[in-house]
Amino acid sequence: MTLDDYLYYIILPVLSLSILLVFIRFFKGPSISDRVVAVDLLVTIGIGIIAIYSILTHQPTFLDIALILALIGFLATVAYSYYIQKRKNK
């Protein structure tokens, strides 16, 4: 089994299943915190899919896109935590 076979037949189906489960958590989440965590996890899974696509197509440029997406996801999580902190102080 080559690396490409491993990525196609094992890693991508696992990531696809995890996306489905995270979407269920996103829609069922009773609080907004659950939904923010689900969105953060979706961004992380998306980064993994972009990295796999970069490996399969031999295009390292896509890793730059994954890095930018990771930075945006991190900033969004920090902004949400700042919002929660300010909301509790009122």
N, C-alpha and C positions, 0 to 999 in steps of 0.2 A: 504494500500500500504506500503510495507516494504522498507527499505533503498535499498536493492538490486534491487527491482523493479524500484524504482525511478532512480537509477543509470543506469540500463539497458535501460529503455524506455524513459527517458527524457534527462538525462545529456549526455550520449554517442551520441545520435543522434544530439544534439545541438553542441557538439564538432566536430562531423563529418562534419556537415554543415559549421561550422566555418573554418575547415581545407580547405574545398573546396573553400570558398570565399577568404581565404588568398592566396591559390595557384593562383587564378585568379588575385589577386592584384600583386602577385609576377611576373607573366608572363606579365601583362599589364603595370607594373610600369614604368613610363617614365624615372625616374632617378634611380641611384644606391641607393640613400637614401631610396626610397620607397621599393626597394628589400631587403635592410638590415632590415628595420622595419618589413617587411613580414617574413623574416627568424627568427627574434627575436620573433615574435608572434607565429610562428610555433613551436619554442622551448617551449614557454610558454604553448601552447595547448598540446604539447607532455608531458610536466610535469603533466598537469591535467589528461591526459589519464593514465599515469603511476600511479598516485595517486589513481585513480579509480580502476585500476587493482589491486593495493595493497590492497584496501579495500575489493574488491570482493573475492580475493583469501586468505585473512587473512595472507598475507606475508609482514610484515613491512620492510623487506630487500629492497623491491623495492623503498621505500621512500628514501633510501640512494642513489639509482641510480638517482632518480628525483632531489635530492639535488646537486649531481655532475653535472647533465645536466644543472641545473640552474646556477651554477658557471661558467661553460663553456660558456653558453649563455651570461652571464653578461660580461665576459672577452672579448668575441668576439665583443660585442657592444662597449665596451671601446676602443678596438683596432681600430675599424672602426672610432670612433669619433676622435681618435688621428691621424689617417690617413687623415681625412678630414681637421683637424686643420693644419697639416703640408702642405697639398696640397694648402690650401688657402694662406699660408705665402710665397709661392714661387712666 
